Structure formats: structure tokens, C-alpha cells
Amino acid sequence: MEATPTTKQSIFEGLEESFQIVDQSLSELKPGECQLAFDGKWNASEQLEHLFLSNAAILKAIHLPKDQLRHMFGEMDHEGQNFNDLKARYLQVLREQGIKAPLRFQPRPETKKTLEEALAEWKKLGERFQEAASRWGEEELDRYVIPHPALGNLSVREMLFSAIFHNAHHLLQIEEIKSELITQ
């Protein structure tokens, strides 16, 4: 992603780009390579499943009626953070607390999808985010909150920021796997 997202349009464009880059990176793997893991970390398929589960939860929340979202989580009661500050806070929490994904966002061992099937689902999920953009006004992104497992209540804008840099974070891990495959 080239520019730091600030507006609704740039946020949803950044989110779309993050989905496309993950898709492109995983599409470069040969059959079977997506199941290889190194240093006890998730393999590429597991990385994608984690991204799917975490992004699907955000998508589900932003598809809720806004009154229901307000009733469930309240409204934003403080100034939100910009993309770079929130990303820095997220990385600091990861570094200092070693946060692990909650169980509901961890890859399931029983999942037996092919990479092609998983990528098709990933693309559909990304498209559904683009459809959701029309439901949100610029100011509404800052009014409503969604709980984040590591960062607490975030505005919808901040939650979408987190989806972008979370996707990028796991893209780096996928790229590390691909680098390991080259040296094998």
C-alpha cells in the first residue's frame, strides 16, 4: 500500500489492495508448498485461514445494523488514532505482550480446503468488504466501535485500519515462508 489511508475511500482501497496482495503472494506457491511450515509457525494455508477468520469477523460486525452495533458495543467515547499511530500501538502490543490469536481466529486442523478453494473464498470476502463500504458514511466510521482482541474497543475506521496492517503483517510471514522454500 502506497499511501496512508485516512478517508473512507482510501481505507477501502487499502483494504482491497491488501486482499489482492495476499492473493497474489499465495498464488505464486506451487502445489503442496502452502502446507510447509518452518520454525513451528503457521504454514501459508494456516496464515490464510487466520486472515480469513479475522477479516470475516470484522465484516460480520460492519454488516450489522448500526443500532445493533451500538447496542452491543457502544459508541466511540474518545478521539481515534490515525493509521500509523494505531499500527505502532499494535506492533508494540505484539512485541511486549506476545499476543496469540484467540482460539476462534486460529486455523483449524480439520480444514481440508485446497489453496484454490481457500483463495476463492478469500477473494469473495474481499469483494464483500467493498460492498460494505457503501453502508458507511465518513463520520459513522468514527462513531461506532468494535472490540479488538488485543487493542480493546476501536472505531470502525480503526478496525478497518487494523485489518489492513494485520493482513500486511501476515503477508510478511507468508513471504518469509516463501523465502525459506527458495533456500531449501
N, C-alpha and C positions, 0 to 999 in steps of 0.2 A: 504494500500500500504506500503510495507516494506522499500524500498529504495527510495531516492530522485531521480526523473528522470532527466537525463542530455542528453542522446543520443536519437536520433530518435527512436531507438528500445525500449529503456526504457520508453520513453514518450508514445508510442502507446501501450505498455504492461500495463503501469499505467492507461491509459485511458480505455483499455479493462477491467482491474480489477475493475475500478470504476463503469463501467456499470454492471458488474456481481454482485458486492456487493449490489448496489441499487436494482437490480432484486431480489436477494436472500432475502433481507430485506423485500421488499414488498410482495414477495411470501408467507411469513410467516403470513400475515394477513388473518383473516377469512372473509368470505363474509360480506359485509356491513361495516367492520371496516375501510376501506380505505376512507369512506365518513365522518368519525367522526373527528371533529376539536376541538381544545382546545385553550383557551385564544385568540380567534379571529384570529388565524393563519391559514394558508392553511392546509387542510387535506392532507392525504397521496396521494390521487389521484391528487390533485392540485399540490403537490410538484413534482410528476412525470411529469405532463403536463408541468410545468415550466421548468423542466430539459430537457424534450423533445424539447420544443421550443428553448431554448437557445443553446443546442447542435446541433440542426438541422441547426441553422443559421451559426454556425462555420463550420459545414460540407459543407453547401452550398458554403461558401466562399472558402474553401480549394479545392473544386471541380471546381472552376472557372479556366479558362486558366490563367496561370501566367501573361501573358501580360495584360489581362483584370484586374486582381487583382492589378497589378502595376499601370495601368491607373486609376483605381478607387480610390486607397488609397495611392499610392506612395510606396517608399521603406524605409526601416529602416535607420534612419539617426543618430542613437546613439547606444551605447552598450546596449544590452538587459540585463534583470535581470535574475538571476537564480531562480529556483523554490521556494526556501524558502524565498528569498527577495521579490519576487512578491506576494507570498501568504501573507506575513506580511503586505505589502502595501495594498493589497485588504482588509484584515481584519481591518486595520486602517481606510481605507476609509469607510467601513461599520459602524464601531464604531463611527467615528467622524461626518459623514455626514448622517448616517441613510438612505443610498441609497435604494430606492424601485426599483423593476424591472420595466423597461419600459413597457408600455401597450402591445406592441407586444410580450412580453415574459411572460405576466401574464395569468394564467389559464382562460379559457373562461367558463362562466356559462352554456352555451348551450351544452357543450361537454357531451355526454352521453355514453361514452365507458365503457365497463366492465373493471375490473382490468386486466383480462386475455388478452383482446384486446390491452389495453394500454401497457402491458408488452411485448406482441409480437412485437408491433411497436418499443418499446424501444430496444429490442434485435436486431432487424433489423438495427436500427440506429447505434448501437454499431458495428455491422458487417461492415457497410458501412465506418466507421472510419478506420477499419483495411484495407479495400480495398484502401482507400485513401492514406495510408502510402506509398504504392509503387510509388505514383506520386511525392513524395517529397524527394529531396536529403538533406543530413545533413546541408549543407551550405544554401540551399534555405529556410530552416526553419527560418533562421536569417535575410534573405534579405527582404522578403515580409511582409507587415503589414496588419492587420485587426483592425478596430476600436472596442474597448470595451466600453460599455455604461458607466462604472464607472472609467475606468483606462486610457482611451484615446487609441491612436494607440499602438498596441502591435505587436511584431513579431509573425509569425505563431507559432513558438516554444512557446512563452509566452502565446499565446491564447490557445494552447493545454494544457499548464500548468494550465491555469485558468479553463479550462473545468474539469480537474482532481480535483482541490481543490474546485471548485464550486459544483461538484457532491458530494464530501465528506461533504461539508457544509450542503447541503440539506439532505444527508443521516443522519446526526446528528439530524436534525429536524424530520425526519421520525422515528428515534429511540426514540426521545422524545415522539412522539405521541404513539408509541407502549408501552412505559413505563407508560404513562397516562392510556392506555387501561387496563394494568395489575392492576393498583390501583383502577380502577372503580368497 
